[in-house]
């Protein structure tokens, strides 16, 4: 399919956008000329939008050509800052922009060409009534959905027929956001910026000044193994016995131990006994959870409610009392024992025998919408 400038202004990562730019024959030195002032201004704006909001806006209606040409210039500016965290942030911001366009795309041929021709995903249209609009091979789906931890991405929660997974346009585009981000990251890493003209060098310095240092995703706390919650101890025990740990048990263990101050290597050392252990895959998954790979988001320890949903809660009735997250273990509160003293017990037995207090009577009262304890 032949992409027009309208399309290339939205999907600037495509090779065809690069062909358009090369056809202009512009050098880095040329960018300092007033003729390309709008391109340079828009490139700077793209980077600062990513810094401030984590998103890059759409200005294609103002000038499609400027939007296309400003993308590679913005990549050069980002690389020239030598700020690794800005490289990651900018790649994700541009990937989110592409995802937004794909979600709104009404030309199915463009979607098909990007998926099938560029990403090599066997995309097909569904003609079945009441089924999602698109379908892709199970292998293509599993390869990408394995990075998502929410239940809706599990294959068992998808419509699968004849080796194809059916997906809405929204889910389809979400599935490939990470690939777009990685493609942009690869382009950024491949750039070897030349000596920049004074004007461009001044812009790079402005960007550096306006880019805050990377923030810590969470505070590391020191937790000794004897104070690990029972859910984490269960995952560790299964690994030690060489038994399979369910997916969410592994996710819990990795997030918790990272929060407890353990390194990726420390966590990796726990997995070799797992039946399906593969060092490269395990390392990638732990680094992804730690925010070192993928979207560079460090995952939080799941809540107790989430663990219950995934059947990986092994609650201690005393030490887990009143906690909402494994990081709060052990509970600082003491649960009520629920055991009456001897006097209370004998009094209740006496009332049961005589029938006194049945149905409420004088021994119970309702105050302010709550039932109070029996009066003496």
N, C-alpha and C positions, 0 to 999 in steps of 0.2 A: 504494500500500500504506500502511496505517496503522501507524506505528511505535509500539510500547509504550514505557513508561518503561525497561524492561530494555534495549531497543535503544538508546534515546537516551542512556542512561548510558554505553554503549560508544562510540557514534558522536556525540559531543557537538558536532562541527563541523556537523552537519546543520541546515538551516533549521528543521526541526520542533523541535529542542532550543531554538532561540531563541524559538519561539512559546510553548513551555512556560514559559520564564523570564519573558517579557513578561506572561504571564497572571497571574503572581504579583504584579505591580505593585510591585516592590521598587526603591527609590531607593538611590543610593550612601550617603546618610546613614543609611539603615536598616541597612546592613551593620555599623555600629558597635554595634547593639543585641545583647544577649546571645542573643536569639532566633536570630540567624544566626551564632552563634559557630562552629558546626561547618562551615558553608559557608566562612567566612573562614579557618578553620584548614586545611581541605582545600585551598583555593586556594593558600595559602602553601606547603603541603606539595608540591603539584604543581610549583610553580616551583623549589623547592629540590631536588626529586628530579631535575629536568632539569639543574640546575646541577651536582649531585654525580655523577650516574650517566648523564646523557644520555637517561634514560627516565622515563616517567611510569607509575606502577603503576595497578592496577585496584582500586578500593575500592567498586565498585558493589554488592557483596553487603551491605556495611554499611549503605548508604543510597543508593538510586538517585537520589532527589531531590537529595541533597547533591552527588553526583557530577555531575549535570547542571548545577546552579546554580553550582558552584565553577569550572567551565570559563571562563565569561566574566569572572568575578571575577579569575581568574588572569591572563587576558589584560590586564585593566586594570592589575594590579600590575606585570606585565612592562613594559608601555608606560610606566608612571609612573617606572620606574627610569632611562629615557633611555639605556639601555645597548644599543647596536645588536647587539653580539655575543650578548647574552642573548636578544634578540628572535629571532635566527636559531637559537640553540640550543634555545629553548623550542618554536618551531614544528616543528623536526625531531623533538624528543622526543615531542610529541603525535602527529605523523604516524606515528612508529614504533609508538605505542600503538594507533592505528587499524589499522595494517598487521597487528599481532599478532591483533587481534580478527577481522579479515577472514580471516586464515589459518585460524582455528579455527571460523569461522562455518559452521553446519550448515544454516541456512535459506537455500536458494538464492534465494528471492524477495527477501530483504534484499540479497544480493549484486547481483542483477539490478537492483533499484531504485536502489541507489547508483551502479552503473555506467551504466545506461541513463537513469534519470530525473534523476540529479544531475550526473554527469560527462559525459553525452551520448556515451557509448561504446556502440556497437551490440553488446551482449553477447548471445550465444546459447549454449544448452546443446548439447553434442555427444551424439549417441546412437550413435556408431560404436564398436564394441567395440575395446578396446586403444588408444583414442585419448584424449588429455587431455580433461578434463571440459568445458572452455569453449572458445569460439572468438570472435574479434573480427575486424573488417575489417583487411586488410593496412595500409591507410592509418593507421588508429588505432594499430596496433602500431608501424609505422615511426616515426611522429611521436614516440613515447615511448621506444622502444628505442634510438634514435639517440644518446641520452645515456649509454648503457652501453658499456663498452669490452671487456668479456669476450667471448670467442668464442661462448659459448652464446647470446648475445643477437642475433647476426647472423641475418638472415632466412634465409640458406641453411642454417642449423642448426636450423630450426624446421619443424614439419609445416604445410604450406600446401596448402589444397585449395579450389577454387572461390572464390578471393579472400578466404579466411578463414585466420587463423593460430590454431592450436590451442594452448591453454595450460593448465597445471595451475593449481589454485587459488592455490598459493604464488607462481608466476611472475606470475599475473594481478594479485595484490595488490601485489607488488613493483613492477610496472610503473607503478602509479598513486601510489606513496608520494610522489613529488615533487609531484604535483598537489595532494595533501592538504596537504603542507607549504606550498605556495604559497598555497592558500586560507586557511590559518591566518595566514600572513604578511600577506596582504591585510587580514584582519580586524584584525590588530595595528596595521598602519599607518594604518588608518582610524579608530582610536580616538583621541579627543581627551579625555583624562581631565580631569574637573573637579577643583576643589580638594578634596582628600581629607580626611575626618575625621582627627583626630589619631591614632586607633588604626591606621587604614589607612596613614597616612603613616609611622608608626613601623615597620610591617611592611615597607614599601618600603625604608626605610633599612637594615633588617636584611638584606634580600635583596641590596642593593647591597654591603654589607660582606662578605657571604658569597660573592659572585660574583667569582671570580678574573679578572684582566685577560686579554684574548685572547692566546693563545700563538701564536708564530710557527710556521707549519706545517713549515718547514725552514730551514736556514741558507743564505743566499745566498752564493755564492762567485763570485769574479771570474775569468772564463775568457776569454782572448783568442781571437778567431776562428781563428787558426792552430793553436790547440790543441783545436779541436772534433774529436770522434771522427769516423771515416769515415761512420758511419750518419747523423749529423747533416749532415755536408757533402754527402752524397748527396741528402738531402731538400732542402737549400738549392739545390743545383745543378739539380735537377728544376724547382723553382719558378722559378729564374732563366731557364731555357729555356722556360718556359711550358708545361711538361708536367705531367700529373696526378701528384700524390704520393699513394700509398696511404694509407688511413685511419690505419694504425698509424704510418706515417712522419710524418704531421702531428701525431699525438699525442706521439710521441717528441720532435719538434722543439719543440713548445710547452712540454712539461715541462722539457726540457733548458735551453732558453733562459731560462725563468723562473728556474730554479735558478742560471743563470749571471748573473743580475742584470738581465736585460732586462725592460722593461715590456710591458704589453699592447699599447700603441701601437707599440713597437719591433717586436713580432712581427707585428702587423697589417700593418705596412709591407712585409712580405716576401711577402704573399699576392696582391696585385692581378693578377699575371701568371698565376695559376692559372686553368685553363679554366673552372672552375665557381665562380669567386669571387663571393661576395655579401657585402658589407661587414657587414650586420647579423647574418647567420648566423655568419660567421667571428668577429666580435667576441664574440658570445654564447658560442661554443664555447671561445675562448681564455679568456674571463673565467670560464667554468665550470671549466676546468682549473686556473685560478689561484685558485679558491675564492671568487670574487666573486659567483658565481651558483649556482643549483641548491642542492645540499646543503651548500654552503660548505665543502667538503672540498678542500684543495689536493692535486692528484694528484702522486705521486712519479714520478721518471724510471723507465721500465720497465727491467728487468734485461736483460742480454745474452741470457740464455736465452729470455726472452719475445720478444725481437726475432728470435731465430733461429726460434722457433715461427711468427712472423708473416712470415717470409721478408724481414726488413728488417735483416739483419746483413751488414755489409761489412767483415769482420774484417781488420785489418792484422796479419799474423803476428808482427810484432816489437812494435809499439806497443800492440797489444791483448792481448799475451800475459799471461795470468793475471789479467785483470780480470773482474769480475762485473757491472759496471754502467758505462754510458758516462761517468758522472761520475768514474770512476777512470782515465780515459784521460789521458795515455799511461801505460802500465804502467811501474812502477819497477823491474821485474825484467827481466832479459835472458834470452830463451829459449835453450835449448841449441842449438848449430848442427847437431849430429848429424854433423859431418864428422871422421873419424878423422885423426890425423896420419899422415905418410908411413910411419913405422915400424910403427904399428898396422896400416895398410892392407896393407903388404907381408907382414906376418906372417899376416894372415887369408887373403891370396891363397895363400900357401904351404900353409897347412893345408887349404884347399879342394882344392888339387891332389893332396895326398897322402892326403886322406880323413881326416886326423887330427882328432879332436874330433867326428866325426859321431855323432849320437845322444847326445852329452854327454861320455862318456869321462872322461879326467882333467882336461879343460879347463873343465868346468862343475861346479858343486856347488850343492845346494839347502840353504839355511840359513834356519831359522826360517820356512819357508813361502814364501821369495822366491828367485828365481833370481839368482845373483850373476854378475858379469862373468867372462869367462874368466881363469883364473889364468895367470901367467907362470912 
